[in-house]
Amino acid sequence: MNKSVFTIKNMLTVLLLLFIGIQFIDVKKNISQDRSANAIENYEEVPAKALSILKTSCYDCHSNNTIYPSYSKVQPVKWWLADHVNSGKRHLNFDEFNSYSREKKLEKLDEIIETIKEGEMPLASYTVIHQDAKLSASDISEIEKWVNETRRDVK
């Protein structure tokens, strides 16, 4: 038997066993049973249309509740998603918005407009699968209008 074929077969077997093994390593899901007292909509007026856009395009990574798709049950996708959600919440968490200082609130509101206008958010890797999360020009305009109104309230 050819030694290189045997080595490739062994490597594939090890990789398969490793893939099966990592399926048993779980991550904590971003699912809160309670609505946060610090949620932005508890303190700021968020028009229904703007809130709908935020929930569709932003809240999976920027809130305390992620709606997990079926593919999220497979490792290493679980790790990848958990990393994205944790990173998103560190940058901005709409469910903890009122716990931010006034300056941080204003900074985050500015970042919302900047990142959506520059097409940085929502992430392209997210909108590939979540087509409904893509922001149209009117969605961006709606969010920008809401952010500007909210900035005035926060000041």
C-alpha positions in Angstrom: 0.0 0.0 0.0 1.2 3.5 -0.9 2.4 5.3 2.3 1.0 8.7 1.2 -2.5 7.2 0.7 -2.3 5.7 4.2 -1.2 9.0 5.6 -4.0 10.9 3.9 -6.6 8.4 5.1 -5.3 8.7 8.7 -5.4 12.5 8.5 -8.9 12.5 7.2 -10.0 10.1 9.9 -8.4 12.3 12.6 -10.1 15.4 11.1 -13.5 13.6 11.0 -13.1 12.5 14.6 -12.0 16.0 15.6 -15.1 17.5 13.8 -17.4 15.1 15.6 -15.7 15.8 18.9 -16.1 19.6 18.7 -19.8 19.2 18.3 -20.0 18.4 22.0 -18.4 21.7 23.0 -21.2 24.2 23.6 -21.3 28.0 23.9 -23.6 30.2 25.9 -26.4 31.5 23.8 -27.3 35.1 23.8 -30.9 34.6 24.9 -32.3 36.6 27.8 -35.5 35.6 29.4 -36.3 39.1 30.6 -36.5 42.4 28.8 -33.7 44.6 30.0 -34.7 47.7 32.1 -31.9 49.5 30.2 -33.4 48.8 26.7 -33.3 51.9 24.5 -37.0 51.8 23.8 -37.7 52.1 27.5 -36.1 55.6 27.6 -36.1 56.9 24.0 -38.9 57.2 21.5 -38.2 54.6 18.8 -40.8 54.8 16.0 -42.2 51.5 15.0 -40.6 51.5 11.5 -37.1 52.3 12.9 -37.5 49.7 15.6 -38.5 47.1 13.0 -35.4 47.9 11.0 -33.2 47.7 14.0 -34.7 44.4 15.1 -34.3 42.9 11.6 -30.8 44.3 10.8 -29.1 44.9 14.1 -30.5 43.2 17.2 -29.1 39.7 16.5 -25.7 41.0 17.4 -26.5 44.2 19.2 -29.0 43.1 21.9 -29.4 40.5 24.6 -31.5 38.3 22.4 -30.2 36.6 19.2 -32.5 34.6 17.0 -30.4 31.6 16.1 -30.7 30.0 12.7 -30.6 26.2 12.3 -27.0 26.2 11.0 -25.8 27.7 14.4 -26.0 24.3 16.0 -22.9 23.1 14.1 -19.3 23.8 15.3 -17.3 25.7 14.4 -20.1 27.9 13.2 -21.3 28.2 16.9 -18.0 29.7 17.9 -18.0 32.0 15.0 -21.5 33.3 15.7 -20.8 33.6 19.5 -17.7 35.7 18.7 -19.7 38.0 16.4 -22.5 38.4 18.9 -20.1 39.1 21.8 -18.1 41.6 19.7 -21.3 43.3 18.5 -22.6 43.6 22.1 -19.3 45.1 23.2 -19.5 47.8 20.6 -23.2 48.5 21.0 -26.0 46.8 23.0 -29.5 48.3 22.4 -30.7 46.4 25.5 -28.1 48.1 27.7 -28.2 51.5 26.0 -29.5 53.4 29.0 -26.7 52.2 31.2 -24.2 54.1 29.0 -23.0 57.6 30.0 -24.5 60.6 28.1 -21.2 60.9 26.1 -21.1 57.2 25.2 -24.8 57.3 24.1 -24.0 60.2 21.8 -20.9 58.4 20.5 -22.8 55.3 19.8 -25.6 57.2 18.0 -23.0 58.8 15.8 -21.4 55.4 15.1 -24.8 54.0 14.1 -25.1 56.5 11.3 -21.5 56.3 10.2 -21.4 52.5 10.0 -24.7 52.1 8.1 -23.9 55.0 5.7 -20.5 53.4 4.9 -22.1 50.0 4.5 -20.1 48.5 7.3 -23.2 47.4 9.1 -24.9 45.0 9.0 -22.0 42.8 8.1 -21.9 41.4 4.6 -21.4 37.9 6.2 -24.7 38.4 8.0 -26.7 39.7 5.0 -25.6 36.9 2.7 -27.9 34.6 4.7 -30.2 37.2 6.1 -31.3 39.0 3.0 -34.0 40.9 4.8 -31.4 42.5 7.0 -29.9 44.5 4.0 -30.6 48.2 4.5 -32.2 50.1 1.7 -31.7 53.8 1.1 -35.1 54.5 2.8 -34.1 52.2 5.8 -30.9 54.2 6.2 -32.8 57.5 6.0 -35.3 56.2 8.6 -32.6 55.2 11.0 -30.7 58.5 10.4 -33.9 60.5 11.1 -34.5 58.5 14.3 -30.8 58.8 15.5 -30.9 62.6 14.9 -34.1 62.9 17.0 -32.7 60.7 19.7 -29.4 62.8 19.8 -31.5 65.9 20.6 -33.2 64.1 23.4 -29.9 62.7 24.8 -28.2 66.1 24.8 
